[in-house]
Amino acid sequence: MPRREGGDVAAAVQPVPGPAAHVEVRGISKHYGGARALEDISLQVSEGSIHALVGENGAGKSTLGKIIAGAIHPDAGDLLLRGRPVTFRSPREAIRSGIAIMDQELALVPTVPVIDNVFMGVERSRRGVVSQSVQRRLFAEYAARIGFEHSPRTDTGRLSTADQQKVAIMSALAREAELIVMDEPTAALTRREAERLLETTRDLARGGVTVIFVSHFLADVLALADVVTVLKDGRLVKTAPAREETEESLVTAMLGRSLELVFPDPRPPREGAPVRLSARGLSRPPAFSDIDIDIHEGEIVGLAGLVGSGRTEIARALFGADPASGTLELDGRPLRHRSPGRAIRNGIVMLPESRKDQGLVMLRSITENVTMPHLSAVASRGVVRRGEERRVAQEVLASVDARAASLSMPVSSLSGGNQQKVALAKWLIRKPRVLIADEPTRGVDVGAKRAIYELLCGLAAEGIGILLISSELEEVLGLSHRVLVVRGGRIVGQFDRSEADEERVMRAAFGGDPSRRNGGEEMRIPDVG
Amino acid sequence: MSDETTPSAQLTAGGESPAVRLPLRDRRSLGGVVNALRDYVIVLSVAVVFLVLTFSSDVFLTSTNLLNVLEQVAPVGIIAIALTYVLIAGEFDISAGAIAAFTGVVAAKLANSIGPWEGLILGVLAATGIGLLNGLLIAYGGINSFVCTLAVGLMVAGVAVLITKGFLLTVPGDTFATLGTSELLGVKYSVWLLVAIVVLFAFVLHRTTFGRWLYAVGGNLEAARLSGINTKMVKVSAFAISGLAAGLAGAIIASRTSQGQAGDGISTVLFAFAAVVVGGTSVQGGRGAVWRTVFGLLLLALIGNGFNLLSVEPIYQQIVQGAIILAAVAADALSRRQAA
């Protein structure tokens, strides 16, 4: 992969002056298959500081946080703890070195009391018998420190997300963590809860704990962090003191197009193209509500938004995979489907977010995966005509340019890009009316990405209405005729191809304007910009 | 995911253009070897046991002995074939043994009141109904299949005891015994039934849409659902089929002995389960085949037969069978880890 040279996005490593580095990464790289997650990242985190990692979806900030926490192993580069090189083979080893992680999905056991979660794996015991009195005393100490108000015997699963996060922090304290990696800790919280969490985090830092704060919420980052590192496409854009940054400057740093990607120019839908799929007042609280979407014949509608904004949930509801209220119309006729099976019969198909978990049966052959949704087309009276099946599979795989040594091989034997083409091909045996493509190029290499872009544009040119969801903003911008921006389960912006640019969409997605976080709540830092 | 730099024989054989590379997993790795072994080790094992017994026992290679082995294995074999479907669909049915015993009891009871054939048929229908109930509870009630079929099995066994009041229900006359004791071309009806079921089940599994759905549901439930497959219907069908097969097995046993006897049938279903797993059908769903279960059955049955013929303590038989099951499941786990 060619290294990007010069320009304002060059990796400018600025060692932060002040106390010695608690952790330092040098030249860290990480790839997943052909896809780059991180490339040559170097940064220092000073003792007792709050160091924020920001960036778009897929910029690599969570990966970097996880590498520091020992949950992911880098392909290349060094991790230094207080100047000493370390290799963590497991989170357990990282914990022993005083590093803990608070994940996006909290790793708590919901069915046991709070206190057991706090001390899980680090039980204070005497000769194998847990010392309840010691644990209760320590628990009281932690609870006072971070303001946890429930009984230690409360079942963890019954607490609110905010309280569960406090449990996770107490658990880090019980591990005597000196460095805590927090991955999107405020994403699931209400304003008030988020504010309290930020306060707790500040207290931790004042008490000497180093915090790495991974977050989408730029206002939170600016209010909290001492130092901010901006990542873009797995590369480090800049590391700077937070007080020198504004939301504007951070967003600007995240902008900029990857040089490697070229988008085909989608042919505009023909003049006066009728509406293919229309949704009105689609709601499934709390994931999303009052969604109105029109997809015209031959139109690619991009659905942009941060991970967790409700994009995928909207797609699943349109496909009948999850129930939702509201009305749907297909080609002007009202549509009711409560199952994917019905949606497929109506010509609405979905390329799901995760091909491994939702798109393909990895153990089964390529042929079987391709013909799965339309098996009856190659069967008579329930018996599969295997010659016919092979022919159909071969034909449709050729049309998406998927390469396989043998179609009877398990689909797991293919590369990510070819797997994704198989996952797409299965919907093309019968021409669909509407294709919902959720993250169509996730985890595939650049060559396959380009091929998938061409395919999507080609399908639109045939009159198929396409709803494109992607965490890669430039993908949405590069392919869509129209972009809808989702934030907090609502559509907060709509841009035509001519007016959609990264900055506008990003601002809408991040809520850079006064309606940040779940729409309507007041902004924490009024003097930004 | 796959390592793109891994050298691979198939890569060149497939005539790939350099534009889109197709990295394949290296089949020569440990996982490849394990997969190949997993595919054919069961066939090889049966052949080896067969040869060893041929040379170590005079009685083994006689049609009387071999037909006897088949007749003994027929009822549990029918259960095992149907259990293959349930396992491929990613579920488990531990009630099959109890349903078989229950069928025998119902058949014997009704044979004495209505008529022998009517009794057998109604018994099998009742068994199918119980299987259907299992399926509905599991697919629509969302109950774990192991727990659900354990509970239903216990209840069914209890009802069977209520019907028999703890006694054997004997059915006089030859008609009832026809299924279990009569022969066609020197081979028992029960063996013919097993053969017919093997052929039918193999055809359905490997050639029909329903067979494909079983694999899809067990291999990746969500992907199957999002492909428009009625996953609940597939599961319900698998359990109903398992109930039907248990009913047939129960009818054969009752007919063979001319009596109905209540019981939980746990040892029956565990033997069937062992045969399925030893054959190489995955306990985690999505992988397996009817022919595998046939070979699994043969292996376990031949080993049992051999121990009898060579007069080895039966307790060793259990130990050997246990070790074989463990080896089969370990091989499956190893190849899965490779595929993950």
Contacts between the chains, C-beta under 8 A, distances in Angstrom:
chain1	res1	chain2	res2	distance
A	32	B	1	6.7
A	33	B	1	3.6
A	33	B	2	6.7
A	33	B	4	7.4
A	34	B	4	6.3
A	319	B	226	7.5
A	321	B	225	7.3
A	321	B	226	6.0
A	339	B	228	7.7
A	339	B	230	7.8
A	340	B	225	6.1
A	340	B	226	5.2
A	340	B	227	7.3
A	340	B	228	5.2
A	341	B	228	3.9
A	341	B	229	7.1
A	341	B	230	6.0
A	343	B	228	7.6
A	344	B	227	7.7
A	344	B	228	4.0
A	345	B	228	7.4
A	350	B	226	6.6
A	352	B	223	7.8
A	352	B	226	5.6
A	357	B	220	7.3
A	357	B	222	6.2
A	357	B	223	7.5
A	358	B	220	7.7
A	358	B	222	4.9
A	358	B	223	5.5
A	358	B	226	5.5
A	359	B	223	5.9
A	359	B	226	7.4
A	360	B	220	7.0
A	360	B	223	5.8
A	361	B	215	7.0
A	361	B	216	5.2
A	361	B	219	3.7
A	361	B	220	4.4
A	361	B	223	5.4
A	361	B	224	6.9
A	361	B	286	6.5
A	362	B	219	7.2
A	362	B	220	6.9
A	362	B	339	7.0
A	363	B	215	7.9
A	363	B	219	4.9
A	363	B	286	4.8
A	363	B	287	5.6
A	363	B	339	6.8
A	364	B	215	5.7
A	364	B	216	7.0
A	364	B	219	5.6
A	364	B	286	7.1
A	368	B	212	6.2
A	368	B	215	7.2
A	368	B	216	7.7
A	372	B	212	7.1
A	372	B	216	5.9
A	372	B	223	8.0
A	372	B	224	7.5
A	372	B	227	4.5
A	372	B	229	7.2
A	373	B	227	4.3
A	373	B	228	5.0
A	373	B	229	8.0
A	375	B	209	4.7
A	375	B	212	5.9
A	375	B	213	8.0
A	376	B	209	6.5
A	379	B	208	7.4
A	379	B	209	5.1
A	382	B	208	4.9
A	382	B	209	5.3
A	382	B	210	6.4
A	383	B	207	5.5
A	383	B	208	5.3
A	383	B	209	7.8
A	384	B	207	5.9
A	384	B	208	6.3
A	384	B	209	6.1
A	384	B	212	6.8
A	386	B	207	7.6
A	401	B	20	7.0
A	403	B	14	7.2
A	403	B	16	6.0
A	403	B	17	7.5
A	403	B	20	5.3
A	403	B	22	4.8
A	404	B	14	7.2
A	404	B	22	6.6
A	405	B	10	4.3
A	405	B	11	7.3
A	405	B	13	6.2
A	405	B	14	3.4
A	405	B	22	6.8
A	405	B	24	6.5
A	406	B	10	7.6
A	406	B	14	7.6
A	409	B	24	7.7
A	410	B	339	7.3
A	412	B	25	7.8
A	412	B	339	5.5
A	413	B	2	7.8
A	413	B	24	5.2
A	413	B	25	5.5
A	414	B	2	7.8
A	414	B	22	6.6
A	414	B	24	7.7
A	415	B	1	7.0
A	415	B	2	5.6
A	415	B	4	7.1
A	415	B	21	6.9
A	415	B	22	5.9
A	415	B	23	4.8
A	416	B	1	5.2
A	416	B	2	7.8
A	417	B	20	6.9
A	418	B	20	7.2
A	418	B	22	5.9
A	426	B	227	7.0
A	443	B	1	7.1
A	447	B	19	6.6
A	447	B	20	5.9
A	447	B	21	7.9
A	448	B	20	6.8
A	451	B	20	7.0
